[in-house]
Amino acid sequence: MSEKRPTRLGSYRRDLMKALGAGAGVAALGGVATAQSGDDDGGVEAADDGGNAVHEVLTLIGPPTHPERPADFYYQPTGLHVQPGDVVRFRFVTPDHNVVSMHPAYGMRRRVPTGVDAFSSPLLGFESIPDDQVEPPELPMEGSESAGGDEGGTQEADDGESEDGPDPATWLRAFETPGVYDLICSPHEAFGMAMRVVVGDETDAAFETSDPEALPEPRAGPVGLARVTLTDPALEPETVVEQGAVAWEDLEAWSDAAAEEETPAGTPAETPAAGDNETDGNLTSGTLTDENPAGGNGSGGS
């Protein structure tokens, strides 16, 4: 596993209802809510009275680490361990994302515990866009000040307003049933935007978590590069429980791909055999062609 980079996964203490924020509308079923970001900061919140914690997950966009996508679309952290009753607050730092459980109700083979109903957030993005605004706001890319630098969070003013643009929308989900949950962003699933939540200490999943070739064919199984994300060794349920939170950068597939792209020019590279476009059995490498004689990262398109 790659060396961990700093992320906003530290903990701080605050009452749960304050975390939900003034005006948060909590649905009667499923413990979900949509709210403006307010004064939320990131990381993990624990109620002072020993109640359930509130964990934060950001939706982020970064430079591509794979030739089959124009950018990295991902949840940060990508793996998360919570306790039954804990709440996960998804902050849509970049827009046009959602959070969807892999469930038969959505035409997918179940990748959440039995007895858990299907759940999905709306497609969310920025709040407080002026009525006369025509162009979209500049997206905060991972690593920029507007995206929180290396910490992966958002820089906010004291009044809770973003210093560099509109507030990100927030959606909350309570996880009550122990087990393994696989979640996807439906617009960007094919680009690998998926994550795993492990609730409690139940790490036995009734679905494949390590071999992409053993997954059901899409649409019953994950689509595109989500198949790689959800079978990465860093997201094995036992590893998620052990680590507590697994950052996107710690996934072996993407960290290895990024390291290959950073290899200095002129470094000898092993030439694959004809027709062999796989590395490590689960991540497709660049194809050697007349148009792309070096292989590796091509146009970056999908």
Residue pairs with C-beta under 8 A, 6 or more apart in sequence:
1 233
1 234
1 250
1 252
2 249
2 250
2 252
2 255
4 247
4 249
4 250
5 150
5 247
5 249
6 150
6 151
7 76
7 77
7 150
7 151
7 152
7 245
7 247
8 41
8 42
8 43
8 56
8 58
8 148
8 151
8 152
8 153
9 43
9 44
9 77
9 244
9 245
9 247
10 43
10 44
11 43
11 44
11 45
11 46
11 53
12 41
12 43
12 44
12 45
13 45
13 46
13 47
13 48
14 45
14 46
14 47
14 48
14 54
15 47
15 48
15 49
16 45
16 47
16 51
16 52
16 54
16 87
19 40
19 45
19 54
19 87
19 89
20 26
20 33
20 35
20 172
21 35
21 36
21 37
21 38
21 39
21 40
21 170
22 38
23 35
23 36
24 33
24 34
24 35
24 172
25 33
25 34
25 35
26 32
26 33
26 172
27 33
30 117
30 119
30 173
30 174
31 87
31 172
31 173
31 174
31 176
32 119
32 121
32 171
32 172
32 173
32 174
33 170
33 171
33 172
34 121
34 122
34 124
34 169
34 170
34 171
34 172
35 170
35 172
36 127
36 128
36 160
36 167
36 169
36 170
37 91
37 127
37 154
37 156
37 160
37 162
37 167
37 168
37 169
37 170
38 160
39 156
39 160
40 56
40 89
40 91
40 160
40 170
41 153
41 156
42 56
42 58
42 91
42 148
42 151
42 153
42 154
43 55
43 56
44 53
44 54
44 55
44 56
45 53
45 54
45 55
45 56
46 53
46 54
47 53
52 83
52 85
52 86
52 87
52 174
53 82
53 83
53 86
53 87
54 86
54 87
54 88
54 89
54 172
55 80
55 82
55 86
55 87
55 88
55 89
55 245
56 88
56 89
56 90
56 91
57 75
57 76
57 77
57 80
57 88
57 89
57 90
57 91
57 195
58 75
58 76
58 90
58 91
58 93
58 152
58 153
58 154
59 73
59 74
59 75
59 76
59 90
59 91
59 92
59 93
59 94
59 97
59 185
60 72
60 73
60 74
60 75
60 76
60 93
60 94
60 142
60 147
60 152
60 248
61 71
61 72
61 73
61 74
61 94
61 139
61 141
61 142
62 71
62 72
62 74
62 141
62 142
62 143
62 248
63 71
63 72
63 141
63 142
64 70
64 71
64 72
64 297
64 300
65 72
65 254
65 255
65 257
65 258
65 261
66 72
66 192
66 225
66 254
66 257
66 283
66 297
67 286
67 296
67 297
67 298
67 299
67 300
68 191
68 224
68 225
68 284
68 302
69 190
69 191
69 192
69 225
69 300
69 302
70 191
70 300
70 301
70 302
71 191
71 300
72 142
72 191
72 192
72 248
72 254
73 97
73 185
73 188
73 191
73 192
73 193
74 192
74 193
74 195
74 248
75 90
75 183
75 185
75 193
75 194
75 195
75 248
76 152
76 247
76 248
77 195
77 245
77 246
77 247
77 248
78 194
78 195
78 196
78 229
78 234
78 235
78 246
78 247
78 248
78 250
78 251
79 195
79 196
79 197
79 198
79 234
79 235
79 239
79 240
79 243
79 245
79 246
80 88
80 195
80 196
80 197
80 198
80 240
80 244
80 245
80 246
81 197
81 198
81 240
81 241
81 243
81 244
81 245
82 88
82 175
82 197
82 198
82 199
83 199
83 200
84 175
84 176
84 177
84 178
84 199
84 200
85 174
85 175
85 176
86 174
86 175
86 199
87 172
87 173
87 174
87 175
88 172
88 173
88 175
88 197
89 170
89 171
89 172
90 99
90 121
90 170
90 171
90 172
90 173
91 154
91 168
91 169
91 170
92 124
92 125
92 126
92 168
92 169
92 170
92 171
93 140
93 147
93 148
93 153
93 154
93 168
94 125
94 139
94 140
94 168
95 124
95 125
95 126
95 136
95 139
95 168
95 169
96 123
96 125
96 187
97 123
97 124
97 125
97 185
97 187
97 188
97 193
98 120
98 121
98 122
98 123
98 124
98 185
98 186
98 187
99 120
99 121
99 171
99 173
99 183
99 185
100 106
100 119
100 120
100 121
100 183
100 184
100 185
100 186
101 111
101 112
101 116
101 118
101 119
101 120
101 181
101 182
101 183
102 108
102 109
102 110
102 111
102 112
102 182
102 183
102 184
102 222
103 110
103 111
103 112
103 116
103 117
103 118
103 119
104 110
104 118
105 117
105 118
106 118
106 120
107 219
107 220
108 219
108 220
108 221
109 207
109 216
109 220
109 221
110 206
110 207
111 180
111 181
111 182
111 205
111 207
111 230
112 179
112 180
112 181
112 182
113 177
113 178
113 179
113 180
113 181
113 199
113 202
114 206
115 177
116 177
116 179
116 181
119 173
121 171
121 173
122 171
123 187
124 169
124 171
125 168
125 169
126 137
126 165
126 166
126 167
126 168
126 169
127 166
127 167
127 168
127 169
128 166
128 167
129 137
129 166
137 165
137 166
138 146
138 164
138 165
140 146
140 147
140 148
140 154
140 164
140 165
141 147
142 152
143 149
143 150
145 155
145 164
146 154
146 155
146 162
146 163
146 164
146 165
147 153
147 154
148 154
148 155
152 247
154 162
154 168
155 162
155 163
155 164
156 162
156 163
157 163
160 167
161 167
162 168
175 181
175 197
175 199
176 199
177 199
178 199
178 200
178 201
178 202
179 198
179 199
179 200
179 202
179 205
180 196
180 197
180 198
180 199
180 202
180 203
180 204
180 205
180 207
180 209
180 237
181 196
181 197
181 198
181 199
182 194
182 195
182 196
182 207
182 222
182 230
183 194
183 195
183 196
183 197
184 193
184 194
184 222
184 226
185 193
185 194
189 222
189 223
189 224
189 226
190 223
190 224
190 225
190 226
190 302
191 224
191 225
191 302
192 224
192 225
192 226
192 228
192 229
192 254
193 226
193 229
194 222
194 226
194 229
194 230
195 229
196 209
196 230
196 235
196 237
196 240
198 237
198 240
198 241
201 241
203 237
203 238
203 240
203 241
204 237
205 237
208 214
208 215
208 231
209 230
209 231
209 235
209 236
209 237
210 231
210 233
210 236
211 231
211 282
212 227
212 228
212 231
212 282
213 281
213 282
215 221
215 222
215 227
215 230
215 231
218 224
218 227
221 227
222 229
222 230
228 253
228 282
228 283
229 235
229 251
229 253
231 282
232 251
232 252
232 253
233 239
233 252
234 246
234 250
234 251
234 252
235 246
235 251
239 246
240 246
243 250
248 254
249 255
253 280
253 282
253 283
256 279
256 280
256 283
257 283
260 296
261 296
261 297
263 269
269 295
271 288
272 285
272 288
272 295
277 284
277 285
277 286
277 287
278 284
278 285
279 285
285 295
285 296
286 292
286 294
286 295
286 296
286 297
286 298
287 295
287 298
288 294
288 295
292 298
